[in-house]
Each structure stands twice: as structure tokens, then as C-alpha cells.
Amino acid sequence: MELNLVEKTKDSVTIRIKDADMTFITPLLNKLSDDVNVSIVRYVDHHPELEEPILYVSTKKGTPGEAIKKATSAISEYYSKLNISK
């Protein structure tokens, strides 16, 4: 998965995601949506052969980068605690 910054302002960010993996994107969208400091989370999945999906995050407090880092850390922590045994 490759991330490319499309646009960044003080309270929003637009990121183009090449080879998006929904196994990661879905929990990320859920965590961002649950964040009280995030005002808008939008994921636009275009036709896969024509254009890469876009993630848009806007915050009312803090920066979008902080919100994304917080969400990815929470996802990483959740999966690292899974105990899969035979």
C-alpha cells in the first residue's frame, strides 16, 4: 500500500492510496470516525482501474496527522494483543 499526499491544510488532509488494503482501511475509518476531534472522514473508492481511492480527514481539534497516527496506533495495539494459538 502506497500513500501519496494530495492536499494538506491546518485542519484537513487528502491522501491518495495506491493498492489499498480494506483489511487496514476499514478499521482506520472506524477509529477515525470514533475520534471526537475528527469532524469528517471520507473514503472515496473510485473504479480500481481508473483511479486510486482517496482518504479525506478533517479535524475540529488537533491536526489530521495526529488523528491518523492515533488511529493507526490503536489498530496496531489491538492486533498485537491478539493471541492466536493452534
PDB file of N, CA, C and O in Angstrom:
ATOM      1  N   MET A   1       0.852  -1.165   0.000  1.00  0.00           N
ATOM      2  CA  MET A   1       0.000   0.000   0.000  1.00  0.00           C
ATOM      3  C   MET A   1       0.900   1.230   0.000  1.00  0.00           C
ATOM      4  O   MET A   1       1.840   1.332   0.788  1.00  0.00           O
ATOM      5  N   GLU A   2       0.600   2.144  -0.882  1.00  0.00           N
ATOM      6  CA  GLU A   2       1.385   3.371  -1.022  1.00  0.00           C
ATOM      7  C   GLU A   2       0.488   4.576  -0.796  1.00  0.00           C
ATOM      8  O   GLU A   2      -0.597   4.667  -1.371  1.00  0.00           O
ATOM      9  N   LEU A   3       0.944   5.504   0.048  1.00  0.00           N
ATOM     10  CA  LEU A   3       0.173   6.705   0.356  1.00  0.00           C
ATOM     11  C   LEU A   3       0.838   7.919  -0.290  1.00  0.00           C
ATOM     12  O   LEU A   3       2.055   8.087  -0.211  1.00  0.00           O
ATOM     13  N   ASN A   4       0.033   8.753  -0.922  1.00  0.00           N
ATOM     14  CA  ASN A   4       0.538   9.980  -1.533  1.00  0.00           C
ATOM     15  C   ASN A   4      -0.315  11.160  -1.087  1.00  0.00           C
ATOM     16  O   ASN A   4      -1.536  11.157  -1.246  1.00  0.00           O
ATOM     17  N   LEU A   5       0.340  12.155  -0.534  1.00  0.00           N
ATOM     18  CA  LEU A   5      -0.347  13.353  -0.078  1.00  0.00           C
ATOM     19  C   LEU A   5      -0.832  14.149  -1.279  1.00  0.00           C
ATOM     20  O   LEU A   5      -0.049  14.481  -2.169  1.00  0.00           O
ATOM     21  N   VAL A   6      -2.122  14.454  -1.302  1.00  0.00           N
ATOM     22  CA  VAL A   6      -2.716  15.228  -2.383  1.00  0.00           C
ATOM     23  C   VAL A   6      -2.851  16.678  -1.956  1.00  0.00           C
ATOM     24  O   VAL A   6      -2.489  17.591  -2.698  1.00  0.00           O
ATOM     25  N   GLU A   7      -3.377  16.885  -0.747  1.00  0.00           N
ATOM     26  CA  GLU A   7      -3.586  18.241  -0.245  1.00  0.00           C
ATOM     27  C   GLU A   7      -3.547  18.233   1.275  1.00  0.00           C
ATOM     28  O   GLU A   7      -4.026  17.299   1.919  1.00  0.00           O
ATOM     29  N   LYS A   8      -2.970  19.289   1.839  1.00  0.00           N
ATOM     30  CA  LYS A   8      -2.877  19.399   3.292  1.00  0.00           C
ATOM     31  C   LYS A   8      -3.129  20.842   3.698  1.00  0.00           C
ATOM     32  O   LYS A   8      -2.538  21.771   3.147  1.00  0.00           O
ATOM     33  N   THR A   9      -4.024  21.016   4.679  1.00  0.00           N
ATOM     34  CA  THR A   9      -4.247  22.319   5.293  1.00  0.00           C
ATOM     35  C   THR A   9      -4.054  22.128   6.793  1.00  0.00           C
ATOM     36  O   THR A   9      -3.708  21.034   7.238  1.00  0.00           O
ATOM     37  N   LYS A  10      -4.276  23.186   7.577  1.00  0.00           N
ATOM     38  CA  LYS A  10      -4.059  23.048   9.023  1.00  0.00           C
ATOM     39  C   LYS A  10      -5.043  22.097   9.685  1.00  0.00           C
ATOM     40  O   LYS A  10      -4.733  21.505  10.719  1.00  0.00           O
ATOM     41  N   ASP A  11      -6.248  21.941   9.089  1.00  0.00           N
ATOM     42  CA  ASP A  11      -7.240  21.068   9.721  1.00  0.00           C
ATOM     43  C   ASP A  11      -7.794  19.965   8.810  1.00  0.00           C
ATOM     44  O   ASP A  11      -8.785  19.320   9.150  1.00  0.00           O
ATOM     45  N   SER A  12      -7.157  19.751   7.657  1.00  0.00           N
ATOM     46  CA  SER A  12      -7.614  18.662   6.790  1.00  0.00           C
ATOM     47  C   SER A  12      -6.454  18.107   5.968  1.00  0.00           C
ATOM     48  O   SER A  12      -5.433  18.761   5.753  1.00  0.00           O
ATOM     49  N   VAL A  13      -6.662  16.869   5.521  1.00  0.00           N
ATOM     50  CA  VAL A  13      -5.660  16.220   4.686  1.00  0.00           C
ATOM     51  C   VAL A  13      -6.386  15.311   3.699  1.00  0.00           C
ATOM     52  O   VAL A  13      -7.377  14.664   4.038  1.00  0.00           O
ATOM     53  N   THR A  14      -5.869  15.276   2.467  1.00  0.00           N
ATOM     54  CA  THR A  14      -6.380  14.385   1.437  1.00  0.00           C
ATOM     55  C   THR A  14      -5.224  13.502   0.992  1.00  0.00           C
ATOM     56  O   THR A  14      -4.165  13.994   0.601  1.00  0.00           O
ATOM     57  N   ILE A  15      -5.439  12.195   1.056  1.00  0.00           N
ATOM     58  CA  ILE A  15      -4.384  11.228   0.749  1.00  0.00           C
ATOM     59  C   ILE A  15      -4.890  10.250  -0.301  1.00  0.00           C
ATOM     60  O   ILE A  15      -5.974   9.683  -0.160  1.00  0.00           O
ATOM     61  N   ARG A  16      -4.102  10.052  -1.358  1.00  0.00           N
ATOM     62  CA  ARG A  16      -4.411   9.060  -2.381  1.00  0.00           C
ATOM     63  C   ARG A  16      -3.746   7.752  -1.954  1.00  0.00           C
ATOM     64  O   ARG A  16      -2.577   7.748  -1.569  1.00  0.00           O
ATOM     65  N   ILE A  17      -4.488   6.643  -2.019  1.00  0.00           N
ATOM     66  CA  ILE A  17      -3.986   5.361  -1.532  1.00  0.00           C
ATOM     67  C   ILE A  17      -3.893   4.369  -2.685  1.00  0.00           C
ATOM     68  O   ILE A  17      -4.910   3.942  -3.232  1.00  0.00           O
ATOM     69  N   LYS A  18      -2.666   4.007  -3.049  1.00  0.00           N
ATOM     70  CA  LYS A  18      -2.444   3.040  -4.121  1.00  0.00           C
ATOM     71  C   LYS A  18      -2.420   1.642  -3.509  1.00  0.00           C
ATOM     72  O   LYS A  18      -1.800   1.432  -2.467  1.00  0.00           O
ATOM     73  N   ASP A  19      -3.086   0.696  -4.143  1.00  0.00           N
ATOM     74  CA  ASP A  19      -3.165  -0.694  -3.665  1.00  0.00           C
ATOM     75  C   ASP A  19      -3.736  -0.755  -2.257  1.00  0.00           C
ATOM     76  O   ASP A  19      -3.183  -1.420  -1.381  1.00  0.00           O
ATOM     77  N   ALA A  20      -4.846  -0.060  -2.047  1.00  0.00           N
ATOM     78  CA  ALA A  20      -5.495  -0.011  -0.740  1.00  0.00           C
ATOM     79  C   ALA A  20      -5.894  -1.411  -0.281  1.00  0.00           C
ATOM     80  O   ALA A  20      -6.407  -2.213  -1.060  1.00  0.00           O
ATOM     81  N   ASP A  21      -5.655  -1.679   0.966  1.00  0.00           N
ATOM     82  CA  ASP A  21      -5.997  -2.960   1.578  1.00  0.00           C
ATOM     83  C   ASP A  21      -7.144  -2.705   2.554  1.00  0.00           C
ATOM     84  O   ASP A  21      -6.951  -2.072   3.592  1.00  0.00           O
ATOM     85  N   MET A  22      -8.333  -3.196   2.221  1.00  0.00           N
ATOM     86  CA  MET A  22      -9.510  -2.923   3.044  1.00  0.00           C
ATOM     87  C   MET A  22      -9.388  -3.523   4.443  1.00  0.00           C
ATOM     88  O   MET A  22     -10.105  -3.109   5.354  1.00  0.00           O
ATOM     89  N   THR A  23      -8.497  -4.486   4.624  1.00  0.00           N
ATOM     90  CA  THR A  23      -8.255  -5.051   5.949  1.00  0.00           C
ATOM     91  C   THR A  23      -7.698  -3.980   6.881  1.00  0.00           C
ATOM     92  O   THR A  23      -7.914  -4.033   8.091  1.00  0.00           O
ATOM     93  N   PHE A  24      -6.992  -3.021   6.327  1.00  0.00           N
ATOM     94  CA  PHE A  24      -6.470  -1.896   7.109  1.00  0.00           C
ATOM     95  C   PHE A  24      -7.399  -0.683   7.038  1.00  0.00           C
ATOM     96  O   PHE A  24      -7.625  -0.011   8.044  1.00  0.00           O
ATOM     97  N   ILE A  25      -7.932  -0.408   5.856  1.00  0.00           N
ATOM     98  CA  ILE A  25      -8.739   0.796   5.657  1.00  0.00           C
ATOM     99  C   ILE A  25     -10.001   0.786   6.523  1.00  0.00           C
ATOM    100  O   ILE A  25     -10.335   1.805   7.128  1.00  0.00           O
ATOM    101  N   THR A  26     -10.691  -0.323   6.590  1.00  0.00           N
ATOM    102  CA  THR A  26     -11.938  -0.389   7.355  1.00  0.00           C
ATOM    103  C   THR A  26     -11.734  -0.062   8.836  1.00  0.00           C
ATOM    104  O   THR A  26     -12.453   0.787   9.364  1.00  0.00           O
ATOM    105  N   PRO A  27     -10.775  -0.704   9.533  1.00  0.00           N
ATOM    106  CA  PRO A  27     -10.553  -0.316  10.930  1.00  0.00           C
ATOM    107  C   PRO A  27     -10.087   1.136  11.080  1.00  0.00           C
ATOM    108  O   PRO A  27     -10.436   1.807  12.051  1.00  0.00           O
ATOM    109  N   LEU A  28      -9.297   1.613  10.113  1.00  0.00           N
ATOM    110  CA  LEU A  28      -8.836   3.005  10.160  1.00  0.00           C
ATOM    111  C   LEU A  28     -10.021   3.962  10.091  1.00  0.00           C
ATOM    112  O   LEU A  28     -10.099   4.912  10.870  1.00  0.00           O
ATOM    113  N   LEU A  29     -10.935   3.719   9.170  1.00  0.00           N
ATOM    114  CA  LEU A  29     -12.120   4.570   9.051  1.00  0.00           C
ATOM    115  C   LEU A  29     -12.958   4.519  10.324  1.00  0.00           C
ATOM    116  O   LEU A  29     -13.476   5.542  10.772  1.00  0.00           O
ATOM    117  N   ASN A  30     -13.092   3.326  10.907  1.00  0.00           N
ATOM    118  CA  ASN A  30     -13.858   3.184  12.147  1.00  0.00           C
ATOM    119  C   ASN A  30     -13.219   3.965  13.292  1.00  0.00           C
ATOM    120  O   ASN A  30     -13.916   4.672  14.020  1.00  0.00           O
ATOM    121  N   LYS A  31     -11.918   3.846  13.457  1.00  0.00           N
ATOM    122  CA  LYS A  31     -11.217   4.557  14.539  1.00  0.00           C
ATOM    123  C   LYS A  31     -11.295   6.067  14.333  1.00  0.00           C
ATOM    124  O   LYS A  31     -11.527   6.811  15.287  1.00  0.00           O
ATOM    125  N   LEU A  32     -11.104   6.522  13.102  1.00  0.00           N
ATOM    126  CA  LEU A  32     -11.185   7.954  12.832  1.00  0.00           C
ATOM    127  C   LEU A  32     -12.599   8.475  13.082  1.00  0.00           C
ATOM    128  O   LEU A  32     -12.772   9.578  13.600  1.00  0.00           O
ATOM    129  N   SER A  33     -13.604   7.689  12.716  1.00  0.00           N
ATOM    130  CA  SER A  33     -14.998   8.096  12.936  1.00  0.00           C
ATOM    131  C   SER A  33     -15.338   8.180  14.414  1.00  0.00           C
ATOM    132  O   SER A  33     -16.179   8.984  14.813  1.00  0.00           O
ATOM    133  N   ASP A  34     -14.689   7.352  15.232  1.00  0.00           N
ATOM    134  CA  ASP A  34     -14.935   7.345  16.676  1.00  0.00           C
ATOM    135  C   ASP A  34     -14.209   8.476  17.410  1.00  0.00           C
ATOM    136  O   ASP A  34     -14.523   8.760  18.566  1.00  0.00           O
ATOM    137  N   ASP A  35     -13.253   9.115  16.756  1.00  0.00           N
ATOM    138  CA  ASP A  35     -12.451  10.176  17.374  1.00  0.00           C
ATOM    139  C   ASP A  35     -13.282  11.460  17.462  1.00  0.00           C
ATOM    140  O   ASP A  35     -13.726  11.986  16.441  1.00  0.00           O
ATOM    141  N   VAL A  36     -13.488  11.960  18.676  1.00  0.00           N
ATOM    142  CA  VAL A  36     -14.300  13.175  18.874  1.00  0.00           C
ATOM    143  C   VAL A  36     -13.663  14.425  18.270  1.00  0.00           C
ATOM    144  O   VAL A  36     -14.349  15.420  18.039  1.00  0.00           O
ATOM    145  N   ASN A  37     -12.351  14.380  18.013  1.00  0.00           N
ATOM    146  CA  ASN A  37     -11.660  15.525  17.431  1.00  0.00           C
ATOM    147  C   ASN A  37     -11.714  15.547  15.905  1.00  0.00           C
ATOM    148  O   ASN A  37     -11.298  16.522  15.279  1.00  0.00           O
ATOM    149  N   VAL A  38     -12.222  14.480  15.316  1.00  0.00           N
ATOM    150  CA  VAL A  38     -12.333  14.386  13.859  1.00  0.00           C
ATOM    151  C   VAL A  38     -13.748  14.783  13.451  1.00  0.00           C
ATOM    152  O   VAL A  38     -14.726  14.227  13.951  1.00  0.00           O
ATOM    153  N   SER A  39     -13.847  15.750  12.538  1.00  0.00           N
ATOM    154  CA  SER A  39     -15.168  16.214  12.114  1.00  0.00           C
ATOM    155  C   SER A  39     -15.660  15.494  10.853  1.00  0.00           C
ATOM    156  O   SER A  39     -16.857  15.246  10.713  1.00  0.00           O
ATOM    157  N   ILE A  40     -14.750  15.158   9.941  1.00  0.00           N
ATOM    158  CA  ILE A  40     -15.139  14.479   8.704  1.00  0.00           C
ATOM    159  C   ILE A  40     -14.124  13.393   8.366  1.00  0.00           C
ATOM    160  O   ILE A  40     -12.914  13.616   8.409  1.00  0.00           O
ATOM    161  N   VAL A  41     -14.638  12.223   8.033  1.00  0.00           N
ATOM    162  CA  VAL A  41     -13.820  11.138   7.487  1.00  0.00           C
ATOM    163  C   VAL A  41     -14.534  10.682   6.227  1.00  0.00           C
ATOM    164  O   VAL A  41     -15.696  10.279   6.262  1.00  0.00           O
ATOM    165  N   ARG A  42     -13.827  10.753   5.129  1.00  0.00           N
ATOM    166  CA  ARG A  42     -14.433  10.357   3.856  1.00  0.00           C
ATOM    167  C   ARG A  42     -13.442   9.465   3.119  1.00  0.00           C
ATOM    168  O   ARG A  42     -12.260   9.791   3.006  1.00  0.00           O
ATOM    169  N   TYR A  43     -13.935   8.342   2.623  1.00  0.00           N
ATOM    170  CA  TYR A  43     -13.121   7.437   1.820  1.00  0.00           C
ATOM    171  C   TYR A  43     -13.847   7.237   0.503  1.00  0.00           C
ATOM    172  O   TYR A  43     -14.958   6.707   0.473  1.00  0.00           O
ATOM    173  N   VAL A  44     -13.224   7.656  -0.577  1.00  0.00           N
ATOM    174  CA  VAL A  44     -13.834   7.560  -1.897  1.00  0.00           C
ATOM    175  C   VAL A  44     -13.068   6.515  -2.693  1.00  0.00           C
ATOM    176  O   VAL A  44     -11.892   6.687  -3.013  1.00  0.00           O
ATOM    177  N   ASP A  45     -13.764   5.429  -3.002  1.00  0.00           N
ATOM    178  CA  ASP A  45     -13.157   4.316  -3.733  1.00  0.00           C
ATOM    179  C   ASP A  45     -13.639   4.370  -5.174  1.00  0.00           C
ATOM    180  O   ASP A  45     -14.747   3.934  -5.488  1.00  0.00           O
ATOM    181  N   HIS A  46     -12.796   4.908  -6.043  1.00  0.00           N
ATOM    182  CA  HIS A  46     -13.135   5.027  -7.460  1.00  0.00           C
ATOM    183  C   HIS A  46     -13.002   3.671  -8.150  1.00  0.00           C
ATOM    184  O   HIS A  46     -12.673   2.667  -7.520  1.00  0.00           O
ATOM    185  N   HIS A  47     -13.260   3.665  -9.435  1.00  0.00           N
ATOM    186  CA  HIS A  47     -13.059   2.445 -10.220  1.00  0.00           C
ATOM    187  C   HIS A  47     -11.592   2.039 -10.100  1.00  0.00           C
ATOM    188  O   HIS A  47     -10.712   2.858 -10.365  1.00  0.00           O
ATOM    189  N   PRO A  48     -11.305   0.797  -9.706  1.00  0.00           N
ATOM    190  CA  PRO A  48      -9.926   0.389  -9.409  1.00  0.00           C
ATOM    191  C   PRO A  48      -8.947   0.481 -10.575  1.00  0.00           C
ATOM    192  O   PRO A  48      -7.741   0.589 -10.356  1.00  0.00           O
ATOM    193  N   GLU A  49      -9.440   0.442 -11.801  1.00  0.00           N
ATOM    194  CA  GLU A  49      -8.537   0.522 -12.949  1.00  0.00           C
ATOM    195  C   GLU A  49      -8.343   1.951 -13.446  1.00  0.00           C
ATOM    196  O   GLU A  49      -7.513   2.199 -14.320  1.00  0.00           O
ATOM    197  N   LEU A  50      -9.106   2.888 -12.891  1.00  0.00           N
ATOM    198  CA  LEU A  50      -9.030   4.263 -13.379  1.00  0.00           C
ATOM    199  C   LEU A  50      -8.366   5.231 -12.403  1.00  0.00           C
ATOM    200  O   LEU A  50      -7.653   6.144 -12.820  1.00  0.00           O
ATOM    201  N   GLU A  51      -8.596   5.038 -11.125  1.00  0.00           N
ATOM    202  CA  GLU A  51      -8.088   5.998 -10.150  1.00  0.00           C
ATOM    203  C   GLU A  51      -7.973   5.349  -8.774  1.00  0.00           C
ATOM    204  O   GLU A  51      -8.791   4.507  -8.405  1.00  0.00           O
ATOM    205  N   GLU A  52      -6.950   5.749  -8.020  1.00  0.00           N
ATOM    206  CA  GLU A  52      -6.781   5.214  -6.674  1.00  0.00           C
ATOM    207  C   GLU A  52      -7.789   5.833  -5.709  1.00  0.00           C
ATOM    208  O   GLU A  52      -8.249   6.955  -5.920  1.00  0.00           O
ATOM    209  N   PRO A  53      -8.130   5.098  -4.650  1.00  0.00           N
ATOM    210  CA  PRO A  53      -9.028   5.637  -3.627  1.00  0.00           C
ATOM    211  C   PRO A  53      -8.415   6.849  -2.924  1.00  0.00           C
ATOM    212  O   PRO A  53      -7.197   7.029  -2.911  1.00  0.00           O
ATOM    213  N   ILE A  54      -9.281   7.669  -2.345  1.00  0.00           N
ATOM    214  CA  ILE A  54      -8.846   8.868  -1.638  1.00  0.00           C
ATOM    215  C   ILE A  54      -9.413   8.853  -0.222  1.00  0.00           C
ATOM    216  O   ILE A  54     -10.586   8.549  -0.008  1.00  0.00           O
ATOM    217  N   LEU A  55      -8.555   9.188   0.739  1.00  0.00           N
ATOM    218  CA  LEU A  55      -8.961   9.342   2.132  1.00  0.00           C
ATOM    219  C   LEU A  55      -8.901  10.831   2.460  1.00  0.00           C
ATOM    220  O   LEU A  55      -7.883  11.486   2.240  1.00  0.00           O
ATOM    221  N   TYR A  56     -10.009  11.357   2.989  1.00  0.00           N
ATOM    222  CA  TYR A  56     -10.069  12.758   3.406  1.00  0.00           C
ATOM    223  C   TYR A  56     -10.399  12.782   4.890  1.00  0.00           C
ATOM    224  O   TYR A  56     -11.373  12.173   5.330  1.00  0.00           O
ATOM    225  N   VAL A  57      -9.577  13.494   5.657  1.00  0.00           N
ATOM    226  CA  VAL A  57      -9.795  13.619   7.097  1.00  0.00           C
ATOM    227  C   VAL A  57      -9.748  15.094   7.467  1.00  0.00           C
ATOM    228  O   VAL A  57      -8.813  15.808   7.105  1.00  0.00           O
ATOM    229  N   SER A  58     -10.766  15.540   8.191  1.00  0.00           N
ATOM    230  CA  SER A  58     -10.825  16.918   8.677  1.00  0.00           C
ATOM    231  C   SER A  58     -11.021  16.874  10.190  1.00  0.00           C
ATOM    232  O   SER A  58     -11.781  16.055  10.706  1.00  0.00           O
ATOM    233  N   THR A  59     -10.327  17.763  10.888  1.00  0.00           N
ATOM    234  CA  THR A  59     -10.410  17.775  12.350  1.00  0.00           C
ATOM    235  C   THR A  59     -10.958  19.103  12.854  1.00  0.00           C
ATOM    236  O   THR A  59     -10.808  20.145  12.215  1.00  0.00           O
ATOM    237  N   LYS A  60     -11.602  19.036  14.024  1.00  0.00           N
ATOM    238  CA  LYS A  60     -12.058  20.267  14.678  1.00  0.00           C
ATOM    239  C   LYS A  60     -11.088  20.667  15.779  1.00  0.00           C
ATOM    240  O   LYS A  60     -11.078  21.819  16.214  1.00  0.00           O
ATOM    241  N   LYS A  61     -10.275  19.721  16.231  1.00  0.00           N
ATOM    242  CA  LYS A  61      -9.251  19.991  17.238  1.00  0.00           C
ATOM    243  C   LYS A  61      -8.049  19.092  16.924  1.00  0.00           C
ATOM    244  O   LYS A  61      -8.213  17.912  16.614  1.00  0.00           O
ATOM    245  N   GLY A  62      -6.851  19.655  17.007  1.00  0.00           N
ATOM    246  CA  GLY A  62      -5.663  18.889  16.655  1.00  0.00           C
ATOM    247  C   GLY A  62      -5.479  18.857  15.148  1.00  0.00           C
ATOM    248  O   GLY A  62      -6.221  19.501  14.406  1.00  0.00           O
ATOM    249  N   THR A  63      -4.480  18.098  14.701  1.00  0.00           N
ATOM    250  CA  THR A  63      -4.215  18.011  13.267  1.00  0.00           C
ATOM    251  C   THR A  63      -4.682  16.669  12.726  1.00  0.00           C
ATOM    252  O   THR A  63      -4.796  15.700  13.477  1.00  0.00           O
ATOM    253  N   PRO A  64      -4.951  16.608  11.435  1.00  0.00           N
ATOM    254  CA  PRO A  64      -5.342  15.339  10.829  1.00  0.00           C
ATOM    255  C   PRO A  64      -4.240  14.285  10.966  1.00  0.00           C
ATOM    256  O   PRO A  64      -4.524  13.103  11.154  1.00  0.00           O
ATOM    257  N   GLY A  65      -2.988  14.719  10.870  1.00  0.00           N
ATOM    258  CA  GLY A  65      -1.870  13.791  11.028  1.00  0.00           C
ATOM    259  C   GLY A  65      -1.869  13.140  12.393  1.00  0.00           C
ATOM    260  O   GLY A  65      -1.635  11.938  12.515  1.00  0.00           O
ATOM    261  N   GLU A  66      -2.132  13.940  13.431  1.00  0.00           N
ATOM    262  CA  GLU A  66      -2.211  13.393  14.794  1.00  0.00           C
ATOM    263  C   GLU A  66      -3.351  12.391  14.911  1.00  0.00           C
ATOM    264  O   GLU A  66      -3.199  11.349  15.548  1.00  0.00           O
ATOM    265  N   ALA A  67      -4.488  12.698  14.303  1.00  0.00           N
ATOM    266  CA  ALA A  67      -5.651  11.805  14.356  1.00  0.00           C
ATOM    267  C   ALA A  67      -5.358  10.482  13.652  1.00  0.00           C
ATOM    268  O   ALA A  67      -5.720   9.414  14.146  1.00  0.00           O
ATOM    269  N   ILE A  68      -4.704  10.560  12.500  1.00  0.00           N
ATOM    270  CA  ILE A  68      -4.367   9.347  11.760  1.00  0.00           C
ATOM    271  C   ILE A  68      -3.349   8.510  12.530  1.00  0.00           C
ATOM    272  O   ILE A  68      -3.473   7.287  12.597  1.00  0.00           O
ATOM    273  N   LYS A  69      -2.345   9.162  13.108  1.00  0.00           N
ATOM    274  CA  LYS A  69      -1.348   8.436  13.904  1.00  0.00           C
ATOM    275  C   LYS A  69      -1.992   7.763  15.118  1.00  0.00           C
ATOM    276  O   LYS A  69      -1.668   6.622  15.446  1.00  0.00           O
ATOM    277  N   LYS A  70      -2.894   8.469  15.773  1.00  0.00           N
ATOM    278  CA  LYS A  70      -3.595   7.914  16.938  1.00  0.00           C
ATOM    279  C   LYS A  70      -4.415   6.684  16.530  1.00  0.00           C
ATOM    280  O   LYS A  70      -4.404   5.666  17.222  1.00  0.00           O
ATOM    281  N   ALA A  71      -5.120   6.788  15.409  1.00  0.00           N
ATOM    282  CA  ALA A  71      -5.945   5.679  14.923  1.00  0.00           C
ATOM    283  C   ALA A  71      -5.086   4.481  14.530  1.00  0.00           C
ATOM    284  O   ALA A  71      -5.420   3.346  14.872  1.00  0.00           O
ATOM    285  N   THR A  72      -3.983   4.718  13.816  1.00  0.00           N
ATOM    286  CA  THR A  72      -3.132   3.602  13.397  1.00  0.00           C
ATOM    287  C   THR A  72      -2.449   2.952  14.590  1.00  0.00           C
ATOM    288  O   THR A  72      -2.242   1.739  14.595  1.00  0.00           O
ATOM    289  N   SER A  73      -2.099   3.736  15.597  1.00  0.00           N
ATOM    290  CA  SER A  73      -1.507   3.166  16.816  1.00  0.00           C
ATOM    291  C   SER A  73      -2.503   2.271  17.538  1.00  0.00           C
ATOM    292  O   SER A  73      -2.146   1.193  18.014  1.00  0.00           O
ATOM    293  N   ALA A  74      -3.751   2.720  17.620  1.00  0.00           N
ATOM    294  CA  ALA A  74      -4.795   1.928  18.283  1.00  0.00           C
ATOM    295  C   ALA A  74      -5.037   0.621  17.533  1.00  0.00           C
ATOM    296  O   ALA A  74      -5.237  -0.421  18.158  1.00  0.00           O
ATOM    297  N   ILE A  75      -5.023   0.663  16.211  1.00  0.00           N
ATOM    298  CA  ILE A  75      -5.205  -0.544  15.400  1.00  0.00           C
ATOM    299  C   ILE A  75      -4.034  -1.496  15.604  1.00  0.00           C
ATOM    300  O   ILE A  75      -4.224  -2.699  15.787  1.00  0.00           O
ATOM    301  N   SER A  76      -2.834  -0.956  15.571  1.00  0.00           N
ATOM    302  CA  SER A  76      -1.634  -1.767  15.775  1.00  0.00           C
ATOM    303  C   SER A  76      -1.642  -2.431  17.146  1.00  0.00           C
ATOM    304  O   SER A  76      -1.319  -3.612  17.273  1.00  0.00           O
ATOM    305  N   GLU A  77      -2.012  -1.670  18.169  1.00  0.00           N
ATOM    306  CA  GLU A  77      -2.065  -2.201  19.533  1.00  0.00           C
ATOM    307  C   GLU A  77      -3.103  -3.318  19.634  1.00  0.00           C
ATOM    308  O   GLU A  77      -2.852  -4.348  20.259  1.00  0.00           O
ATOM    309  N   TYR A  78      -4.258  -3.115  19.025  1.00  0.00           N
ATOM    310  CA  TYR A  78      -5.322  -4.121  19.066  1.00  0.00           C
ATOM    311  C   TYR A  78      -4.831  -5.442  18.456  1.00  0.00           C
ATOM    312  O   TYR A  78      -4.991  -6.505  19.056  1.00  0.00           O
ATOM    313  N   TYR A  79      -4.234  -5.366  17.263  1.00  0.00           N
ATOM    314  CA  TYR A  79      -3.789  -6.591  16.592  1.00  0.00           C
ATOM    315  C   TYR A  79      -2.586  -7.228  17.264  1.00  0.00           C
ATOM    316  O   TYR A  79      -2.407  -8.443  17.184  1.00  0.00           O
ATOM    317  N   SER A  80      -1.765  -6.434  17.919  1.00  0.00           N
ATOM    318  CA  SER A  80      -0.602  -7.020  18.599  1.00  0.00           C
ATOM    319  C   SER A  80      -1.011  -7.802  19.834  1.00  0.00           C
ATOM    320  O   SER A  80      -0.254  -8.656  20.296  1.00  0.00           O
ATOM    321  N   LYS A  81      -2.192  -7.530  20.381  1.00  0.00           N
ATOM    322  CA  LYS A  81      -2.671  -8.227  21.568  1.00  0.00           C
ATOM    323  C   LYS A  81      -3.414  -9.529  21.236  1.00  0.00           C
ATOM    324  O   LYS A  81      -3.731 -10.312  22.132  1.00  0.00           O
ATOM    325  N   LEU A  82      -3.686  -9.753  19.957  1.00  0.00           N
ATOM    326  CA  LEU A  82      -4.382 -10.978  19.588  1.00  0.00           C
ATOM    327  C   LEU A  82      -3.491 -12.188  19.887  1.00  0.00           C
ATOM    328  O   LEU A  82      -2.296 -12.188  19.593  1.00  0.00           O
ATOM    329  N   ASN A  83      -4.093 -13.194  20.467  1.00  0.00           N
ATOM    330  CA  ASN A  83      -3.360 -14.406  20.782  1.00  0.00           C
ATOM    331  C   ASN A  83      -3.971 -15.538  19.950  1.00  0.00           C
ATOM    332  O   ASN A  83      -5.034 -16.068  20.270  1.00  0.00           O
ATOM    333  N   ILE A  84      -3.282 -15.879  18.900  1.00  0.00           N
ATOM    334  CA  ILE A  84      -3.762 -16.933  18.020  1.00  0.00           C
ATOM    335  C   ILE A  84      -2.944 -18.184  18.291  1.00  0.00           C
ATOM    336  O   ILE A  84      -1.735 -18.218  18.063  1.00  0.00           O
ATOM    337  N   SER A  85      -3.611 -19.189  18.770  1.00  0.00           N
ATOM    338  CA  SER A  85      -2.909 -20.454  19.050  1.00  0.00           C
ATOM    339  C   SER A  85      -3.565 -21.564  18.271  1.00  0.00           C
ATOM    340  O   SER A  85      -4.705 -21.457  17.820  1.00  0.00           O
ATOM    341  N   LYS A  86      -2.815 -22.628  18.128  1.00  0.00           N
ATOM    342  CA  LYS A  86      -3.312 -23.786  17.365  1.00  0.00           C
ATOM    343  C   LYS A  86      -4.316 -24.576  18.137  1.00  0.00           C
ATOM    344  O   LYS A  86      -4.830 -25.577  17.638  1.00  0.00           O
TER     345      LYS A  86
END
